[in-house]
Amino acid sequence: MTDDQKEKIRRTAASHGGKLPCAAAFALSREIEASLKEIGKFCNEENIRIKNCQLGCFP
């Protein structure tokens, strides 16, 4: 994952109170051309919580 992709995820999470909405993760995946797995891994590394999970995986 590039630094630009990581920064885009950080900015998006920051605009949502430090948590990344699941729907935003899906949109970012398409926008920055990164897999959901990559985004999830990065969020774990950065302690960015995913909220409003569409699959119920993240309360």
Secondary structure as UniProt FT lines:
FT   HELIX           3..14
FT   TURN            15..18
FT   STRAND          19..21
FT   HELIX           22..32
FT   HELIX           36..45
FT   TURN            46..47
FT   STRAND          49..51
//
